[in-house]
Amino acid sequence: MNAGSVRISFFAAVVMLYFSAPGRAGPAAAQTSSPRRVELPEAAKLSDVEIQWQNGGGDGCASVAGCSHYTITVRGDGFVELEELPWGPTRPKPPVRRRSIEPEQVVELVNELFKARFLEALDRYDNVLVVIRKEDVLTFGIRGGVNLTLRIGSMAKTVRLGENPPVELRAFSERIWRMASP
């Protein structure tokens, strides 16, 4: 074993101890997650139902022209909105795109989330840490992903879909993207 590999092994051990320390709330804490209990209201108006899909963060494209994050909002009344949020080199923000779907399609989407056991899902499915070096400082984080939120009345649940979400939730996320994508 040479001096370089000893330094790397020591550094890795220090990082593991730092992030596994009791009470440490950081990126490693996001590696494990438990579902939070969510109570549905007995009833809700269509106007009180919303599904939101947001992507972004950690994909390393800040230096590439044309990089964007998106927010998609589907409301119970069938209103669908796609907002593009450019980042990286300065680009103008495009206008928000809007369209309508039948409210029955929103009901189908909510039922699809229930079938995928969204309310019982873990809060996060991030399992891949990344290290980003800026000169002599290392920053630890997680790769990009999608935040998927269901709001019904005052109840709201958000699940972070990172590298390994359940197949049903990944398929739902892709369906929302296809429904509203540019």
Residue pairs with C-beta under 8 A, 6 or more apart in sequence:
1 9
15 140
18 24
19 26
19 27
19 28
19 29
19 140
20 28
26 140
27 129
27 140
27 141
27 142
28 129
28 140
30 124
30 126
30 142
30 160
31 126
31 127
31 129
33 122
33 123
33 124
33 125
34 122
34 123
35 120
35 121
35 122
35 123
36 123
36 157
38 119
38 155
38 157
39 155
40 119
40 152
40 155
41 152
41 153
41 154
41 155
44 76
44 152
44 153
45 76
46 76
46 77
46 103
46 106
47 75
47 76
47 77
48 76
48 151
48 152
48 153
49 75
49 76
49 106
49 110
49 151
49 152
50 73
50 74
50 75
50 76
50 149
50 150
50 151
51 73
51 74
51 106
51 109
51 110
51 113
51 148
51 149
51 150
51 151
51 176
52 71
52 72
52 73
52 74
52 147
52 148
52 149
52 151
53 70
53 71
53 72
53 73
53 74
53 146
53 147
53 148
53 149
53 173
53 176
53 177
53 180
54 69
54 70
54 71
54 72
54 146
54 147
54 149
55 69
55 70
55 144
55 145
55 146
55 147
56 69
56 70
56 85
56 87
56 144
57 69
57 144
57 145
58 130
58 141
58 142
58 143
58 144
58 145
59 67
59 143
59 144
61 67
61 88
62 87
62 88
63 88
63 89
64 88
65 88
65 89
65 91
66 91
67 86
67 87
67 88
68 84
68 85
68 86
68 87
69 84
69 85
69 87
70 82
70 83
70 84
70 85
71 81
71 82
71 83
71 85
72 80
72 81
72 82
72 83
72 176
72 177
72 179
72 180
73 79
73 80
73 81
73 83
74 80
74 101
74 106
74 109
74 176
74 179
74 180
75 81
75 106
76 103
76 106
77 103
77 106
78 100
78 101
78 102
78 103
78 105
78 106
79 98
79 100
80 98
80 99
80 100
80 101
80 179
80 180
81 96
81 97
81 98
81 180
82 96
82 97
82 98
82 180
82 181
82 182
83 96
83 97
84 93
84 94
84 97
84 182
85 93
86 92
86 93
86 94
97 180
97 182
99 180
101 179
109 172
109 175
109 176
110 150
110 152
112 172
112 175
113 119
113 150
113 172
115 168
116 166
116 168
116 169
116 172
117 166
117 168
118 148
118 150
118 157
118 159
118 169
118 172
119 150
119 157
121 157
121 159
121 166
121 169
122 159
123 158
123 159
123 160
124 159
124 160
124 162
125 145
125 159
125 160
125 161
125 162
125 163
125 164
125 165
125 166
125 169
126 142
126 143
126 145
126 160
126 162
126 163
127 162
127 163
127 164
128 142
128 143
128 162
128 163
129 140
129 141
129 142
130 140
130 141
130 142
130 143
131 138
131 139
131 140
132 138
132 139
132 140
132 141
133 139
142 162
143 162
143 163
145 160
145 161
145 162
145 163
146 160
146 161
146 173
147 158
147 159
147 160
147 161
148 158
148 159
148 160
148 161
148 169
148 172
148 173
148 176
149 156
149 157
149 158
149 159
150 156
150 157
159 165
159 169
161 169
161 170
161 173
165 173
